[in-house]
Each structure stands twice: as structure tokens, then as C-alpha cells.
Amino acid sequence: MVIGIVVVCVVLAVLAFLLPRFSHRPQRGAQRSLGAGTQVAGKAPGKSGRLLSKPFRSSSRAVGKSGRAGRRARRRMPF
């Protein structure tokens, strides 16, 4: 799962750098699917629900950061 998230982050960063306008929808889709995982894992009882949903939350945050970083790098380019 970790390798998959890393691949998604790299693909989103490259997509955001090359096509900033068209990178929002794939980013939202990835975050939506991770959000669904968070909700399902969060239904576990007690503290285990929080522990099981944490990897999905942090992965969603990483996907958002990589998209923002790609768009920000594109904005800073001189062309």
C-alpha cells in the first residue's frame, strides 16, 4: 500500500506540474477514495478505529501536498 501511495503522489506531482488545471480532478478522486477507506476503517470500535484510519488520513494529506507542490513549482517557473 505504501508503494501505491508513493506512486500516486509522484504521478500527481508530475501531472500538476505539466497540466495544473487538469490535475485537480485526479487529486480529488484519489483523496475521495482514501476518504472512503478512512470512513470504513473508522467504524472499528474504540481506539482501533482511529489507529486503522490514520494511514488513510495521512495518505490523503500526502496526495494533497504533492498536488499543491507540483502546481506551486509550475507557478514559480519563469516560462
C-alpha positions in Angstrom: 0.0 0.0 0.0 2.9 2.4 0.8 4.4 1.9 -2.7 1.0 2.6 -4.3 0.6 5.9 -2.4 4.1 6.9 -3.3 3.4 6.2 -7.0 0.1 8.2 -6.8 1.9 11.1 -5.2 4.6 11.2 -7.8 2.1 10.9 -10.7 0.0 13.7 -9.2 3.0 15.9 -8.7 4.2 15.4 -12.3 0.6 15.9 -13.6 0.2 19.1 -11.5 3.5 20.4 -12.9 2.7 19.6 -16.5 -1.1 20.3 -16.6 -2.0 22.3 -13.5 -5.6 22.9 -14.5 -6.3 19.2 -15.1 -4.7 17.9 -12.0 -7.4 18.9 -9.6 -9.9 16.1 -10.6 -7.4 13.2 -10.3 -6.3 14.7 -6.9 -9.9 14.8 -5.7 -10.5 11.3 -6.9 -7.5 9.9 -5.0 -8.5 11.8 -1.9 -12.1 10.7 -2.2 -11.1 7.0 -2.4 -8.7 7.4 0.6 -11.5 9.2 2.5 -13.8 6.2 1.9 -11.1 4.0 3.4 -10.9 6.3 6.3 -14.6 6.1 6.9 -14.7 2.3 6.7 -11.6 1.8 8.9 -13.0 4.4 11.4 -16.1 2.3 12.1 -14.0 -0.2 14.0 -14.8 0.0 17.7 -12.7 2.1 20.1 -9.2 3.2 19.6 -8.6 0.6 16.9 -10.9 2.6 14.6 -8.6 5.7 15.0 -5.5 3.6 14.5 -6.8 1.8 11.4 -8.0 5.1 9.8 -4.8 7.0 10.4 -2.8 5.6 7.4 -5.7 6.7 5.1 -5.8 10.2 6.6 -2.0 10.7 6.3 -2.0 9.3 2.7 -4.8 11.7 1.8 -2.8 14.6 3.2 0.3 13.4 1.2 -1.7 13.3 -2.0 -2.9 16.9 -1.4 0.6 18.1 -0.6 2.1 16.6 -3.7 -0.6 18.1 -6.0 -0.1 21.5 -4.4 3.7 21.2 -4.6 3.5 20.5 -8.3 1.3 23.4 -9.1 3.4 25.7 -6.9 6.6 24.7 -8.7 4.9 25.3 -12.0 3.9 28.8 -10.9 7.5 29.6 -9.9 8.9 28.6 -13.3 10.0 31.6 -15.4 8.1 30.5 -18.5 
